[in-house]
């Protein structure tokens, strides 16, 4: 198989976005695997693949990809929020809370603030 051009990787990335929007996350992952193999530094492709992993309930893979994105972009509020959702689905509430709060601190969007639950004490049972 001949080496693919950078343009074909852009096309694959855009097609993966469409597949994810069409609720075919596994198809999106398949396309993004090739893009990331050719461009491992591409944070946008990694973020999209993390979202696709999350959508297909591949939580460990999603966690890994979101973590890689956050290593490169620690101020990425969306990545913190999405990683928190991943932890939440994996029944890891303490880790989820931390990332929900980081997301809200970085970008005080209503959805992030609501998830962060700043109005609740850390001890849900009333302890502090």
Secondary structure, DSSP 8 states (H G I E B T S, - for coil): -----HHHHHHHHHHHHHHHHTT-HHHHHHHHHHHHHH-TT-HHHHHHHHHHHHHTT-HHHHHHHHHHHHHH-TT-HHHHHHHHHHHHHTT-HHHHHHHHHHHHHH---HHHHHHHTTTS-S-TTS--
